[in-house]
Amino acid sequence: MSRALVPLLAAVLGVALAGAPALAAGPSAAPAAQPRILGPDGYKTLKLGMSEQDAVATGLLENKRPFGDTCVIYSIVRSEGTHPNRSGVIISPKFGVWSIPATSKMRTPQEIWQGSRFSDVQDAYPDLTRHPQFDYIYTAGVPGNPKAEYDFTFPDGPLVFEMGLGLKGMTSESACS
């Protein structure tokens, strides 16, 4: 698929998956459903750094699969929204939960969600920085949690396609090798 089609698909899927009719008025209109907040330290009872056993006990995870040499990845239960199959909550035996993807129903405390405009993300996160290797990925600090960061993807367009919360500076190589 052409990267040029990704923003269009993100906007269409964001409306369909999130059930957010407000997006029809413009991509920066807030979803109408009850807010589900991602950040500053996790999502609901699922927290960054928590053990796999404690994370599973939250009832928010399903579909365990291996990730890297030592980590596991879980999907977030569908009642919390959808996220791409390739993403999920990544848990390291050494660091615990280190990455939580946003679902179609989540937003940050600063009102950013899948489908938000790049300019809105810049306004909400003045420290937004482009990834040195991938020009469509940006990271920003998490207000209220200096140990965490948000990741936002903008493949060929001005709308957030995917986003997530993670431990600052953590990579699959450092967490899962």
N, C-alpha and C positions, 0 to 999 in steps of 0.2 A: 504494500500500500504506500502511496506517495505521502511523504510527510506533510505536504500541502493540504491533504484531505483530513488530517488528524484534528485540527481545530474545529472543522465543521462537524465531524463525527462526535467530537467531545461535546459540542453544544447540543447536538441532537440527542445523544445518549444521556447527557446530563439532565435534559428535560424528561426523557422517557424513564430513566432509572431513578432519578431523585423525586419524580412526581412534582416538579417545581414549576407550576404554571407561570410564576413570576418571571422566569427566564425569558418568556416570550416578549416581555416588555423591554428586555435588554439583558445582556449577560451579567451585569452587575446587580441585578435585582435579587434580593434575599430569598432563599427558599422558604416556602410557606409552611412546611412541616415543622414539628417541634424541633428546636435546635439540639444538636448532639455535638458537644464541645470536645475538640481534640487539642489538648494542651492545658496548662503548661507542663504537667508531669505525666500525662497519659490520657486515657479515654475511659470515662466512668471509673470502674474499679480496677481496670487494667493499667498498670503503672510501669514506666520505664524502670529497668533494673530489677523487676520482680522475677522470682524463679519460675521455671516452667510449671512446676506443680501449683504454685499460687496463681499463675496466669490462667491455667486450665480451670482452676476452681472458680474463676470469675463467671464462667458460663458464657463468655463472649467469643470463645474460640472453637473451631471445628476443623476437620480435614488436615491432620498432621502429616507433614512430609519432610524428608531430609533436605537440608540446605547447607552447601559447602561441606567441609570435612567433619565439623563437629556440631553445627547448629541445626535447628529445626524451624520450619515455617508453618504457620497455621493461617487459615482463612478466618475472617471475622464472620460471625453468624449472620445469615442473610437478613434477619429482622433488623439489623443495624445499618443496612444499606449494602450496596455492592461495590466491589473493587476488582481490578483485573486479576485473573487467575495467577498471573506471574508474580503478583505482589502478595504480601501478607505480613503478619506479625512474626518477626524473626527473633528467635531466642537462642542465646549462647549459653553453654554451660558455665562459662567464666563470668559473663557480664549480665546474664538474665535477659529480659526483654530489652532489645536495643533499637527496634524499629517498629513503628505502628503506622500502617497506611491509612489515609482518610478513605472513608466510603462515600458513596453518593449522597448520604444524609448528614455528613459531618461538616463542621466549620470550625475555624479557630476562634478564640475569644475576641480577635480583632475583626471578625466578620468576613473572613476569607474562606472560600470553598471552591470545589471544582466548578469551573465556569467563571470565576472572578477574573476581572481584567488585570493585565500586567500593571497598569498604572495604579490600581487599587492596592495591589500587593506592595508596590513601591511605597505608597503612602502609609500603609500599615506597618511596614518593616523597612525603615530607612537604611538599615545595614544590609539589605538584600545584595547578594554577591553572585556573579555568574561563576559556574563551575569551570575550573581551568581546562578540563578536557572535553566537556560536553556543553556546547553553547546554548542548549535549550533547557539546562538544569540550573536552578538558582537555589541558594541557601540563605537562611536568615536566622538570627538569634531568636530565642523564645522569651518574650517578656515574662519575668517571674521565675525563670529557670535557666541560669547561666550554664548548666550542664547539658542543655538540649538545643536542637536546631530543627527548623522546618526545612523541608525540601519541596520545591515547586517545579513542575515541568511545563514548558511552553514550546512544544514542537511545532515550529513554523507558524506561530500565531500569537495573538495577544491574550488568549484565555488560558487559565490554569487547566491543564489536562489531568494531571495527577499531583497529589501532595501527600506528605507524611511527616510524622514527628519521630525524631531519633536522638540517640545520645550523640552529643557533639563530637565530630571527628571520627566516629566509628565507621569502619568499613567491613565488608564481609571477610576481607583478608585478615584484618586485625581481630575480629570477633570469632571467626569460624575456622581458623587454621589450627 
